[in-house]
Amino acid sequence: MNFLDNEAVQELLNKFLKQKKPSTSKVYRSEIKQFSDFYQGNIHSLSEKDIINYRDSLLSTVTPGTLARKISIINKFLSYVEQNLEGFKNPINQAYGSQAKYQGEYKKSDRFHNDVDKWQSSLHVREGTKKIYKQHVFKFIEWFGESPRGLSKDIPIKYKKYLIDNNYKSSTIWLIFVSMNSFFKVILGEKANEILSFKDLDLIPPKKDKGYYYVLQEHELKKLLEQPDLTTLIGLRDYAMLRMLINFGLRPNELCKIKYGDFENHRVNGQQKLWIRDRKGRANNRPDTAIILNGKVLKAVDEWINNAKISYTDKTPLFNQFKWNIQTETIELDMERISKEKQLTVRSIEKIVESYVIQSGLKSQFKISPHALRHSALTLLAKSGVELIDLKYLAGHQDISTTMIYIHSVQTYEDHVGMYHPLNK
């Protein structure tokens, strides 16, 4: 029995279609009739399984976009029937994201590819990292089988168990969930924080490299600053960046994100205030903090800006990419990237530091990374007597206990706690 043969349902269909434009009404009537011909049952007996069966019957004949449109039309009509026919309930789940399962394989849909493109364009990491993130997200979607818009909080927990059962290392599991979290935040917005909680999942972060908290001595930092060739534009850029890392302990990603619009409009006593935006922190609590440029670091930044002569807007990154010009066989600013307001990547900063460390001949049993420069800067400031609360603000820490890490290197042979204990004299 076709449910449209029921006079009450047919009357509801006519009323429903009257709300639409004539051209739309014709399409809706055709789609609803096609579904009723497939179902051949009483409308009160209609179940979610029948909707799934209808979806499966169309998978091989229509595109994911067309399938989504067909199910959407049916859903709108059944919701209207639910409001006007006593005893009937629309079997299509109305919860956020739940309708995705009625629309075919998400991973093969245009929506999935659009979601991925949107997510990837928002990432400020090197291309190799993007590929790794993408692989992890694809594997999760293949396992889950549906759009993340249909996620519930128990799914990440089940996926973690699946990864453990398949002998994934804890450090790899951490990276997988970092990848998924970045994807969810773009696709789901604030809802992502409810779905995926690193604390609830009890994930184990990878161990820091042994050189993560390595501290360079002042003479080593000075030697590093001597490496950029200040007669070249790229050397002026690199020197200014090294100064920012060594003087203020900025993170590489913070250095990448600095834009011309982050400078205050006026200088005070020959000093320039600069805002460091969206610093590392918990979701919805990523602070902006100000640093004041003066002395050699301000001079270095001025030299870079004045010589680069870039036509900029407030959104133009302060430090820009260079490229090799095949015709002139010279290194020059990549004006195309600058016009698109594309910033340097963290990996670019890491490679610049690595190259100058090698050039300087500095030797260490640990890797001298941008974070080693950050740790060195904050430790030197602590040695110089900068108050802990000021150091916390400069570092962009949310918890002062994190700042305390940088105090461990403050002791010297000339001034340490052992010199003050009365029983040690």
N, C-alpha and C positions, 0 to 999 in steps of 0.2 A: 504493500500500500504506500503510495506517495503521500508524504505528510501535507503537501499542498492541496491534496484532494479534500482535506478537512476545511469546511466552510469558515470556521473561526480563524484558522491560520491564514487562509487565503485573504480574508478580510483584513487581517493584521498586515499582511504583505502589501496590500494595496494602500493602506494608510501610511505604512513605512515609506513606500516609494513616492508618495505624494510630497514628501518632505525634500525630495531630491529634484535637481534639474532634469528636464526631459531626457537629455543625452545620458546623464548619469543613471537615471532611473532605468533606462533600457539595459545598460550594462549590468546593473545590480540584479534586475529580474532574471537575466540570462544566467548569471553566476549562481544565484540561489536555486534556480530550476535545475541546473546541472548537478548541484549537490543533492537536491531532493531525489533526482532520478537515480543517483548512485546509492543513496541510503535506503530507500524503499521501506520505510518503517514509520511507526507512530512517533510523533514529535516528543511525546512524554517519555519514550524509551530511549531517546538519543543520549549517547554517552561519549565520554572523551575518547574511548577506543574507536568509535565510529569516525570521529574527526581525524584521528591518526591514520585509520585505514584509508580515508579519502585522500589525505596527504600522500600516503605511500603510492596510491594509484596514479598520482600526478607527477611523481618525482622524475620519471624517465621521459616525460612529454613536455614539461614546461620549465622555464628558467626559475631559479630561486626567487627572483624579484616578482615574477608573475604568480608564483605559488603564494608568496606572502600577501599579495594583493587579493587573491581569491579567498584565502582564509580570513583576511581582515573584513571583507564584505560579509562573509557568513557570520562572523563574530558580531558585527554591528546589528545584523538582522536578529540573531538569536538573543542578543541583549535587549532589543526592543520587545521581542516576544515575551521574555522573562518579566518585563515590566507590566505587560498587559494581559498575560494569560496565566490564570491562577493554577498553581501546582507545577509550573514549568520552571526549570533552572537551567541556565546556559551552561553546558558542560565544559566550555572553554575557560580555562583558568585565567582570571583577570589580574592576578598579581603582577607586580612590576617585572618585566622581562620574561614572564612565563610563556608568553605566546610564541617565543622564538622556536620552541620545539615543534610547533605545528607548521613551521615554514621551511622544512627541509634541512639539509646539513649546513650549519652555520659556516663551517670552514670552506665550503665551496661557493658561498654566497658573495654577491657584490658588497654586501654590507660588511662582511668580515674583512675583505680587502681594503675597503674604505676606512674601517676602524684601524687596521694595521698601518695604513699610510699616514693617518692622522697622528697615531701614536709615535711612529718612527720620526716624523718631522718635528716632534716636540722634544726628542731626546738630544741632549748636548753631550754626546759621547762619541768616541771614534767609530769609524764604520765597522771595524772588526767586532767591537762590543755590541753594536746594533745587531749584527748578524747572530751573535750568540744569544742575545735577548730574544730575538725573533724565533730562533730555533726552540728555545724553552717555552715560549708562548704557544707556538704551533703544536708542540708535544702535549701541552696541557689541554688545548682545545680538542685535539684528537682523542685524548683520554676522556674528556668530559662529554664531548659530542654535541654540545649546545652553545648558545651565545652566553657570554658572561653576565648578560642582563638577567639571566634566570638563575644566577648563583644564590646559594644560601650559605650560611656561615659554616655548616658542617662539611661542605665540599672541599675547601682547602685542607681540612683535617684529614679527610679520607685520602686526598691526593698525597699528603705527606706520608701517610702509612703505606700507600702504594709505592712511593719512591724508596722508602726504607726497606720494604719487602723485596724490592728489586736491586738492593745492595748499592744504592747511591750513597756517596760520602756526605757527611754533614755539611761540609763546605760547599759542595755542589748543590745540595738541597737549598742552602741559603741563597745562592746565586739564582736558582730557579725561581724562588719566591720573590726575590728582588725584581727579576724580570717581569713576573706576573703582576706584582704590585704596581709597577710603573705603567703597565698596560691597563690595568683596572682603573687607575686614577684618571686616565684620559677618557676612558669609555664610560665609567660609572660616576665620576666626580666624587663628592663627599661620601656617597654610599660605599665606596671602596674601603673606607676606614672601618665600616661595620662588618664587611665581609672577610677581610684579611687582616688579622692582627698578629704581628710577629711575636708579641708577648704571649698570647693565647696558644700559638703554635709551638712555643718553646723551641724556637730555632737556634741553632748554634752558629754564631758568626765565625768566619775563617780567622785563624790567628794572624795577627799583624806580622809583617816582615820584621826581622830582627833589627833592621835599620830604621824602622818607623819613627822611633824616638831618639835617633842618633843626633848628637849635638856637635856642630862644628865650632872650632875655636875662632876667635876674632881674626887671627891672621889667615885662617883658611877661607873665611868669608870674604876678606879683603882680596885675597888671591883670585877668588871666583869672580868678583866684581871687575877685576882687571882684564878679563878675557874678551868681552865683546869689543869689536872694532868700531870705535866711535866716529870713524870717518865714513862709515856706511849707514844708510837708513835702517837696515835690518839690525845693525849693531846698536843703534840708538834705541830701537824698540826693545831689544833683548835686555839692554842695560837698565832701562826704565822698569821692565818687568821684574828683573832680578832685585832691583832696589825695593820694589813693592813687596816682594816675597820676604826679603831679608830684614827690612825695616819694620814691617807691620805684621808679618806672620800670616799673610792671607793664604787661604786654601786655593789650589789651582783653579777650581771651578768658579770661585769668587772673582779671581783675576780675569777669567774669561768673560764674565758677565758685566764687567764695568762698562758703562756707556757714557757718552759725553754729557747726557742729561743728568748724570749722577753728581756732577760738580755743582757746588753752590755758585750763584751768579757773581758774588763779590768776594774779594780777598780782604782779609783783616791782618794788618801788620805784616804784609807780604806772605801770608799763609793762606792755604786753600783747603776748604772743607770738601770732602768727598764721601758720598754715601755708598756703603757696601750693602747691596740689596739681597733679600731672600736668602739669608744665611742658613747654614745647616741647623736643623732642629726638628722637633716633632711636628706632625701634620697640623696645619692651621696655626702654628706658633713659630714661624720662621722670621726672625727679626731683621730689621734694617738697622745698621749701626754706622756711625760717622767716624771717619779718621781725618786728621788734619795733616796735610802735606806741608812740609817746610824743608829747609836746608837742601841737602844733596838730592833727596828723593824728589822734591818739587822741581828742582833744576833739571833732573833727568826726564821727568814727565814733560816739562815745558819744551825741552830740546826735541823730544820725540814729536810732540804736537806741531811745533813750529816748522820742523823740517819735513814732516809727512804732508802737510798742506792739504789735508783731506777735506772735501766739501761734505760736512756732516750734519746730521739732525740729532735730536736728543736721544734717538734710539740706535745711533751708530756706535758699535763697539769701540772702545778706546784703543785696544790693541788688535791689529789686523793681520791677515794672512798675506804672505808673499808667494809669488809663483815665478817659475823660470820662463823667460821669454826666449823662444827658440830662434827668432829672427835676429834679435840683438845680442843673444847669448849673455843676458844679464838677469839678475834677480830684481824683480819689481813688485810693487804692491798689486794685489789681486783686486782690481777695481770692480770687477763683476760681483765678487763676494761682498765687497764693501757696500755696493749699491743695494744688495739684497739684505744688508744688515746682519750678515752671518758672522758669528763670533768664532774665535779660536776654540779648539777642543782641549779637554784636559790632557789628552795624550800629546797634543802639540807642545803644551807647557812642559810636560815630563821629558819629551825628547830634547827640547831646548836646554833644560837643566842638565840632562845627561851629557849632551855634547860639550858643554862648557866645563863640566866636571872632568871629562876625559882630557880636554884641551889644557886644563890647569895642572894636570898631573897629580891631583889630590888622590891620596890612597886611603882606603878604608876597608875593613873586613865586612862592612855592611854597605848596602846600596845608598848613595847620597841622592835622595829624592826631593821633590818640592816640599814634601811634608817634613823632611829632615831640616830644610831651611826654615819652615814654620816653627818647628820645635826649637831650633837654634835661636830664632828671633825672640820668641817669648821667654826663653831661658835667659838670654842676655839682658832683656828688659827687667826680669825679676832680679838678676844680679845687680842691676843698676839702681834698684830700690823702688821700682814701680809698684804701687800698692796692688794687692791681690784682686781687689774689686775692679780696679782699672784694667788690670790684665785680663780679667774675665770678660769685660766689655769689649776690649780690643780683639780678643780671640773669637768672640761671637759664641761663647759657651752659654748654655742654659743652666748648667749645674756647676757650681763653684768647685765641686770635688774633681771635675774634669780639669779645671785650671791648675789644681794642686799637683797634677802630674808633672807640670813644667817646673815645679820648684825643686824636684829631686836632684837636679844638677847644679843648684845654686851654691852649694858648699865648695870652698876652696881650701887649699892647704894653709892659707893665711887666715881663714875665718871659717871655722866649722864648730859643731856643737860640742865635740870632744874637748875643746879648749876651755869650756866654761863650767864643766862639772867639777864641783869642789873636791870630790874624792879622786879626781884624775890629775890633780896638780901635785 
